[in-house]
Amino acid sequence: MKANELSNQELLYTIEKLRVELILIGISNGLTHKKTIEISKQLDTYIAKYLSLINY
């Protein structure tokens, strides 16, 4: 599901899920691994969307 299709609660849940996934992948694969960077970019997108919703 895309970031702009989620409610605030769904965004928070997705952010937390991606945060945990990012930590686990970063630990197992390293911080510069392609998958780590991919998850980090996804997390950035969801955080930015959430912040834009709560600031307006």
C-alpha positions, 0 to 999 in steps of 0.5 A: 500500500502507498503512503498516501493511502493510509490513515494516521494509525496505519502510517504509525504501524507501518513506520514501526514495522519498517523501523524494526525491519531496518534494524534487523536487516542493518544488523544482519546485512550491514548499513550499506547493503542494498536492502538496508538502503531500500528499507531506509528510503521506504521508511523516510517516505512514510515518516515524511507523509506522517509528518505532513499529515500531523503538521496540517 
